Each structure stands twice: as structure tokens, then as C-alpha cells.
Amino acid sequence: MTPSQLQNQAKVFLVEDSQSDIVLTKAMMKTRRIHFHMDVFRDGSEIISFLENATDDKYPDLILLDYNLPKVSGAQVLEFLRSAPTLAHIPVVICSGSEADDDLSNALQLGASAYMVKPLDEHKLEDATSVISTLEFVQIDNGWLLQSTESVAAH
């Protein structure tokens, strides 16, 4: 990856309590050569605590949020994000094992940018991020780069 590509590499927060889903997501990225920086948070309270204390330059370009989390649910995290003026602009893609229409509509009503049914794969990720104007997939020599098209923290 060139220095320019590395600089524009998207910063993604994965909020997921299932170790197997974390491992599968990382394996999918590696196997399909999808490049982006990813930090993992194991529950809703962990990401809320981090974001409450973070500065703008620490905000992610995208949050992949499990909807069924222990302690603080994905819906509660989404409500927190959308109610905080400095965080409301961050795109959130819900990742869920549920295909129920009620879950999908509830997530979108709460302000999710998109909804993906697990397991994640590169096609679902590309489809979900295609509705987010601040992100794009770019083909590079060694795979795909999910990059930020602008500094999300600048909003």
C-alpha cells in the first residue's frame, strides 16, 4: 500500500461480543484482501465509554455494530450515537443474525446507515458501505482498500 492509500485507509470499529464472529470477520478481510484499520470493542458499554472520552481524531469512519450485545444493546448504542451531536454523523452498519423485518426497520428508524445479516462477507460489506458517501472501495495491487473519501472527524 502506498503512503497515500495508508493515510486514507478507513478506520472501522467492530462492536461484537462473539469471538467466533470477530475471528470470521478478520479472516474474511485477510482472505479477500480487504484493507482497513479495525479496532474491536466487545460490548456496547465499552464503545460508549471510549467515544465519550475520545477526541474527534479518534472517531471512526464506520462502526460495524452487532445488534444483540450484552450489557448495552446495539439499539442502545445507536440511540446514544444519534443523540450525541459530535457522534451523530458517524455511519453505523448493523450486523445481525436476524433476518426479521422488525429488526431491520427498527435499526433503520434508530438511524442505522445499513443492515447486514451475518455472516459478513465482502459483497455484503461492499453493498452496505455503498450507501455511505464518505467511504469507497478501491482496487489496489494486493486486494481492496476501504478508504475514507473525506475526513469524517471534520464534520
C-alpha positions, 0 to 999 in steps of 0.5 A, a space after each residue: 500500500 502506498 503512503 497515500 492509500 495508508 493515510 486514507 485507509 478507513 478506520 472501522 470499529 467492530 462492536 461484537 461480543 462473539 469471538 467466533 464472529 470477530 475471528 470470521 470477520 478478520 479472516 474474511 478481510 485477510 482472505 479477500 484482501 480487504 484493507 482497513 484499520 479495525 479496532 474491536 470493542 466487545 460490548 456496547 458499554 465499552 464503545 460508549 465509554 471510549 467515544 465519550 472520552 475520545 477526541 474527534 481524531 479518534 472517531 471512526 469512519 464506520 462502526 460495524 455494530 452487532 445488534 444483540 450485545 450484552 450489557 448495552 444493546 446495539 439499539 442502545 448504542 445507536 440511540 446514544 450515537 444519534 443523540 450525541 451531536 459530535 457522534 451523530 454523523 458517524 455511519 453505523 452498519 448493523 450486523 445481525 443474525 436476524 433476518 426479521 423485518 422488525 429488526 431491520 426497520 427498527 435499526 433503520 428508524 434508530 438511524 442505522 446507515 445499513 443492515 447486514 445479516 451475518 455472516 459478513 462477507 465482502 459483497 455484503 460489506 461492499 453493498 452496505 458501505 455503498 450507501 455511505 458517501 464518505 467511504 469507497 472501495 478501491 482496487 489496489 495491487 494486493 486486494 481492496 482498500 476501504 478508504 475514507 473519501 473525506 475526513 469524517 472527524 471534520 464534520 
